[in-house]
Amino acid sequence: MTLRTLESLGSLEGKRVIVRCDLNVPLKDGVITDDGRVRASLPTLNTLIEAGARVVVCSHLGRPDGAPDPQYSLEPVAKRLSELLDQPVAFATDTVGDSAREAVAGLANGEVVVIENLRFNAGETAKDDSTRKAFAGELAQLGDALVSDGFGVVHRKQASVYELAEILPSAAGLLIATELDVLDRLTENPERPYTVVLGGSKVSDKLGVISHLLPRVDRILVGGGMLFTFLAAQGHAVASSLLEKDQLDTVRGYLADAAERGVEIVVPTDVVVAESFSADAAHETVAADAIEDSSFGASGIGLDIGPETGDVFAQAIRDSKTVFWNGPMGVFEFPAFAAGTKAVAQALTEVDGLGVVGGGDSAAAVRQLGFADDQFGHISTGGGASLEFLEGKKLPGLEVLGWA
């Protein structure tokens, strides 16, 4: 089976097309602080507008617990979408109620409405299949076809992602097709050398992807909070840094497996250690095997890779033809501990080949640090979905669209 694409839906002129986007953007005081996911939805939406469809955009935002919560309203997203599409975008104040039905009924060809946050209805994320199906049935009344384009949710069995695609004629949008093309290049005959850069807080979040990629890559660079579990597995003290003691044996197993396969696992040689977890904490750079020898002793906490490691990682990335990066190298939200993440991001812009930012915090980091999306080969819109794909897992939101 192959992925059903927009062409499989035939002529869409005059048809009500529900588009399941991932518009889960960060908001501060009702203002979008990163509109990357909104911009990522534009190619599909513009294609449908030009085809004369009547476009019904739906998405989740945050975790409102199945009931309306003003702080998670999609209204700011509808306003931003209107600016980016350069045309009015209507907003329905509910998901499947009177406001949504009236807004959809009032659409002309090429017009767009955004309905309210799907998660304001408990049926969207319900664990019970019949509850999800009932909500999907209500959503289906708003459209004649579904275009699934929220890559960030395809690993979730949710009403708008899975059951709705069973009820209505359904196909993948351009964003999902692009994401899959890139992920396919990362897993099927990638150009070598192939380097994977993993960061973020926990090793346990990356176990599946490490296991699945070890036979496929040339080297893995380890940063972020997870590096301390690797250091501890090598016998080094890590003071008060983040440590998953229950993963030490697993990490030792990965190190042994990598050595046997000839895969290089690069663990930092220096670390920025701070007195406390705060933006203005006193800090210093120490050797990775001497963390407890810092001025802060056993109470010190590692918050970034050091400059020596940053240089080594950057060179390894620039020497590669394929790079996948998921997870910051340090607490990039604090300027004092953002240098490692910035070094990785900068090197990724210089890759002579395919450089992929694997969504989630990595995507937020590159934008916060001043990089533009077009400086990278690809920025994924779905961190969790990307990782699960690279782990070799089946993703229900793709399977229902014919992907096997």
C-alpha positions in Angstrom: 0.0 0.0 0.0 1.1 3.5 -0.7 0.2 6.8 0.9 -2.9 8.4 -0.5 -2.1 11.9 -1.7 -4.3 14.9 -2.6 -4.7 13.7 -6.2 -6.6 10.6 -5.0 -9.4 12.8 -3.9 -10.2 14.0 -7.4 -11.7 17.4 -8.1 -12.3 19.4 -4.8 -14.0 22.4 -6.3 -17.0 23.3 -4.1 -16.3 20.5 -1.7 -15.9 21.0 2.0 -12.4 19.7 2.9 -11.5 19.3 6.5 -7.7 19.8 7.0 -6.3 18.3 10.1 -3.2 20.5 10.7 -0.9 20.7 13.6 -1.2 24.3 14.7 0.0 23.6 18.3 2.0 26.8 18.6 3.5 28.4 21.7 1.5 31.3 23.0 2.4 34.0 25.5 -0.3 36.3 26.7 -2.4 35.3 23.6 0.5 36.1 21.2 2.1 33.4 19.0 5.8 33.3 19.8 6.8 30.8 17.1 4.6 30.5 14.0 6.6 27.8 12.3 3.8 25.2 12.4 1.3 27.7 11.0 3.7 28.5 8.1 4.3 24.8 7.5 0.6 24.4 6.8 0.5 27.0 4.0 1.4 24.8 1.0 -1.5 22.4 1.5 -4.0 25.2 2.4 -3.0 27.3 -0.7 -3.3 24.2 -2.9 -6.8 23.6 -1.6 -7.8 27.3 -1.9 -6.6 27.4 -5.5 -8.6 24.2 -6.2 -11.8 25.9 -5.1 -12.3 23.9 -2.0 -14.2 25.2 1.0 -11.5 24.7 3.6 -12.2 23.7 7.2 -9.1 23.8 9.3 -8.9 21.9 12.6 -6.1 21.4 15.1 -5.4 21.0 18.8 -3.4 23.4 20.9 -2.0 22.5 24.3 -3.7 20.1 26.7 -7.0 21.7 27.8 -8.4 18.4 29.3 -11.4 17.9 27.1 -13.2 21.2 28.1 -13.1 24.8 26.7 -10.2 26.8 28.2 -9.7 30.3 26.8 -5.9 30.2 27.1 -5.8 27.4 24.6 -8.1 29.0 22.0 -7.1 28.8 18.3 -8.4 32.3 17.6 -4.9 33.8 17.6 -3.9 31.1 15.1 -6.9 32.0 12.8 -5.7 35.6 12.8 -2.2 34.7 12.0 -3.4 32.3 9.2 -5.4 35.2 7.8 -2.3 37.3 7.6 -0.2 34.6 6.0 -2.9 33.5 3.5 -3.6 37.2 2.7 -7.3 36.6 2.9 -10.0 36.6 5.6 -10.2 33.4 7.7 -13.3 32.9 9.7 -13.2 31.5 13.2 -15.8 29.2 14.8 -16.0 29.4 18.6 -16.7 25.6 19.0 -15.7 22.4 17.3 -18.9 20.7 16.2 -21.6 23.0 17.6 -23.8 25.8 16.1 -20.8 28.2 15.5 -18.9 25.6 13.5 -21.9 24.4 11.5 -22.9 28.0 10.6 -19.3 29.0 9.7 -18.9 26.0 7.4 -22.3 26.5 5.8 -21.3 30.1 5.0 -18.1 29.2 3.1 -17.8 30.0 -0.6 -15.3 28.2 -2.8 -11.7 29.1 -1.8 -12.7 30.4 1.6 -11.3 29.2 4.9 -12.6 28.7 8.5 -10.7 27.6 11.6 -12.8 25.7 14.1 -12.0 25.8 17.8 -9.5 23.6 19.5 -10.3 19.9 19.0 -9.2 19.1 22.5 -12.0 21.2 23.9 -14.0 18.1 23.2 -13.1 15.0 25.3 -13.8 12.7 22.4 -10.7 13.8 20.5 -8.2 12.1 22.8 -10.5 9.6 24.6 -9.0 6.1 25.2 -12.3 4.5 24.4 -12.6 3.7 20.6 -16.3 4.3 20.5 -16.1 7.7 22.2 -13.5 8.8 19.6 -15.6 7.4 16.8 -18.6 9.3 18.0 -16.7 12.6 18.0 -15.2 11.8 14.6 -18.8 11.2 13.3 -19.7 14.7 14.4 -16.7 16.2 12.8 -17.4 14.3 9.6 -20.7 16.2 9.2 -18.6 19.4 8.5 -16.8 18.0 5.5 -16.9 15.9 2.3 -13.3 14.8 2.5 -10.3 14.9 5.0 -6.8 16.0 4.2 -4.5 14.9 7.1 -1.5 17.3 7.3 -0.7 17.3 11.0 2.5 15.3 11.0 3.1 16.1 14.7 0.1 13.9 15.7 0.3 11.0 13.3 1.7 8.8 16.0 -1.5 9.4 18.1 -4.7 7.4 17.7 -7.0 10.4 18.0 -10.5 11.1 16.6 -9.4 13.7 14.0 -6.3 11.8 13.0 -7.5 8.2 12.8 -11.3 7.6 13.1 -12.2 10.6 10.9 -9.9 9.3 8.2 -11.9 6.0 8.2 -15.2 7.8 7.9 -14.4 10.4 5.1 -12.5 10.0 1.8 -9.0 10.9 3.1 -5.5 11.7 1.9 -2.2 13.1 3.2 -1.4 16.7 2.7 1.8 18.1 1.2 3.5 18.6 4.6 3.1 14.9 5.6 4.3 13.8 2.2 7.4 16.0 2.6 8.1 14.7 6.1 7.9 11.1 4.9 10.2 11.8 2.0 12.8 13.2 4.3 12.4 10.4 6.9 12.6 7.8 4.2 16.0 9.3 3.1 17.2 9.0 6.7 16.3 5.3 7.0 16.6 3.9 3.5 20.1 4.1 2.0 21.2 7.4 3.5 24.2 9.1 2.0 27.3 8.6 4.2 28.9 9.5 6.4 25.6 9.6 8.5 25.6 11.3 11.8 22.8 11.4 14.4 22.9 14.1 17.1 20.9 13.4 20.2 20.2 15.7 23.1 17.3 16.6 25.3 16.9 15.7 29.0 16.4 11.9 29.1 18.1 8.9 27.6 14.8 7.0 28.2 13.1 9.2 25.6 15.7 8.2 23.0 16.2 4.4 23.7 14.1 3.3 20.7 15.8 5.5 18.2 19.3 4.7 19.4 18.5 1.0 19.2 17.0 1.2 15.7 19.6 3.6 14.2 22.8 1.9 15.6 23.0 -0.5 12.7 22.3 2.3 10.2 24.6 5.2 11.2 28.3 6.0 11.3 28.3 8.0 14.5 26.1 9.3 17.3 26.8 12.5 19.1 25.4 12.7 22.6 24.6 15.9 24.3 21.9 17.5 26.5 20.8 16.1 29.9 21.2 12.6 28.6 25.0 12.9 28.3 25.4 12.5 32.1 23.9 9.0 32.0 26.4 8.2 29.3 29.3 9.7 31.4 28.1 7.8 34.5 27.9 4.6 32.4 31.6 5.1 31.6 32.4 5.4 35.3 32.5 9.2 35.8 30.9 11.1 38.6 28.3 13.7 37.5 27.6 15.6 40.7 24.0 16.8 40.8 23.5 16.7 37.0 20.5 14.9 35.6 21.1 11.1 35.8 18.9 8.1 35.0 20.4 5.4 37.1 18.0 2.8 35.9 19.3 3.3 32.3 23.0 2.8 33.1 23.1 -0.9 32.1 21.2 -0.1 28.9 23.6 2.6 28.0 26.6 0.3 28.6 25.0 -2.1 26.3 24.7 0.5 23.6 28.3 1.5 24.0 29.4 -2.1 23.7 27.1 -2.7 20.7 28.4 0.4 18.9 32.0 -0.6 19.5 31.3 -4.0 18.0 29.6 -2.4 14.9 32.3 0.2 14.4 29.8 3.0 15.1 31.4 5.9 16.9 29.5 7.2 19.9 30.9 10.6 20.8 30.4 11.7 24.4 31.4 15.2 25.5 34.9 15.9 26.8 34.0 19.1 28.6 30.9 20.4 30.2 29.5 23.7 31.5 28.7 23.2 35.1 26.5 25.7 37.1 25.9 26.4 40.7 22.1 26.0 40.2 19.5 25.6 37.5 18.9 29.3 36.7 19.7 31.7 33.9 22.1 33.8 36.0 23.8 31.0 37.9 27.5 31.1 38.4 29.2 28.6 36.1 32.4 27.3 34.7 33.7 24.8 32.1 35.3 21.6 33.4 36.5 18.4 31.9 33.7 15.8 31.5 35.6 13.4 33.8 36.1 16.0 36.5 32.6 17.5 37.0 32.8 17.1 40.8 36.1 19.0 40.8 34.4 22.2 39.8 34.0 25.1 42.3 30.5 23.8 43.1 31.6 20.2 44.1 29.0 17.6 44.3 26.2 20.1 44.1 27.2 21.3 40.6 24.8 20.7 37.8 25.8 20.3 34.1 23.7 22.6 31.8 25.5 22.5 28.5 28.3 20.8 26.5 31.6 22.7 26.7 33.2 24.7 23.9 35.8 21.9 23.0 32.9 19.4 22.6 31.0 22.0 20.6 33.9 22.3 18.2 34.2 18.5 17.9 30.5 18.0 17.3 30.4 20.8 14.7 33.3 19.3 12.8 31.7 15.9 12.8 28.5 17.4 11.5 30.2 19.3 8.7 32.1 16.2 7.6 28.8 14.3 7.2 26.5 13.9 4.2 23.4 13.1 6.2 22.6 14.5 9.7 19.6 14.0 11.9 19.5 16.1 15.1 16.9 15.8 17.9 17.2 17.5 21.2 19.1 20.6 22.4 22.7 20.3 23.7 22.0 22.3 26.8 19.4 24.6 28.5 19.3 26.9 25.4 16.5 29.0 27.0 19.2 30.4 29.2 21.7 32.4 27.0 24.6 31.3 29.2 23.9 27.7 28.4 23.0 28.0 24.7 26.4 27.9 23.1 26.5 24.1 22.5 23.1 24.1 20.8 24.1 27.1 18.7 27.3 25.3 17.6 25.3 22.3 16.4 22.7 24.4 14.7 25.4 26.5 12.9 27.2 23.4 11.7 24.0 21.9 10.5 23.5 24.9 8.2 26.9 24.0 6.6 26.2 20.4 5.8 26.9 19.5 2.1 24.0 17.0 2.0 20.9 16.5 4.0 20.7 18.2 7.4 17.5 17.6 9.4 16.3 19.3 12.5 14.1 16.8 14.2 11.2 19.0 15.4 10.2 19.7 19.0 12.7 21.6 21.2 15.3 21.5 18.5 13.1 23.4 16.1 12.2 25.9 18.8 15.9 26.3 19.7 17.1 27.1 16.1 14.4 29.8 15.8 15.0 31.3 19.2 18.8 31.4 18.4 18.1 33.4 15.3 18.4 30.9 12.5 16.0 30.9 9.6 14.1 27.7 8.5 15.5 27.9 5.0 19.1 27.6 6.4 18.4 23.9 7.0 17.7 21.0 4.7 14.5 20.3 6.6 12.9 21.2 10.0 10.4 18.6 11.1 7.1 19.7 12.6 6.8 16.6 14.7 9.5 15.7 17.2 7.7 12.7 18.7 6.4 11.4 15.4 9.8 11.7 13.8 11.4 9.7 16.6 8.8 7.0 16.5 9.2 6.7 12.7 12.9 6.4 13.2 12.4 3.8 15.8 10.6 1.7 13.2 7.2 2.0 14.9 3.9 1.9 13.0 2.1 5.3 13.1 -1.7 4.9 13.1 -2.3 8.3 11.5 -0.2 7.2 8.5 -1.4 3.6 8.3 -5.0 4.9 8.0 -3.8 6.9 4.9 -2.5 3.7 3.3 1.1 4.0 4.4 2.6 0.6 5.1 
